[in-house]
Amino acid sequence: MVEALRFNQGSASIILIAKYIWDNYEKELKQSGYLFYTWQYDIRWANEELKNWFLGLN
């Protein structure tokens, strides 16, 4: 996620983050077993956690 944000100059929608991850890690995701089915949920969860942390909501 951090790599995707850096690639997009520090700001990106969840869609751009998912696209970056897929474009750069498709092979690894396909070979990851269970993670293949959860990775988009996982990045959405991480996005909310980071946003809440940044806003001081945690």
N, C-alpha and C positions, 0 to 999 in steps of 0.2 A: 504494500500500500504506500509506504514512504517512497519507494522507488518510482511508483506511478505518479505521485504528487510532485516529486522532483522533476520528472520528465515533463510535466505540465506546468512548470514554473510555480509550484507550490499551491495550486488550486485546481480542482477538477471535480466534476460531478461523479457520482457513483457509477454512472454508465461509462464514462471515460476511464475510470479506474479499472472497472471490470474488463473493458476492451484492452487496456494495456496489459493486464495480467494474462488474458487469453492469448493475445498476440505474442507475448514473450514467454509464456509458460504452458502453452497448450499440451505439449508432449508430456511434461511432468505431471500436469493435472490428469491427463488421461491414464497415466500409470500410477496414480496415487491411491487407487482403491476408493475407500469411503469418502475421502476428501473431494473426489471428483463430483460427488453429489451434493456437497455442502459448501463449496468454496464461495459461491456468491452470497449465501446467507452469512458466512463468516466475515466477509469484507463489509457487508452492511452493518453487522453487529459491531465490528471494530470501528467503523465510521461513526456510529452513534456514541460509542464509548469515548473516542477521541474528542468529538464535538462537546460532549458533556464535561469532559475533563477541562477542555479549553475554556468553557463558559463557567467553570466552577460549580457545576451541578452535581458532582459526585462527592 
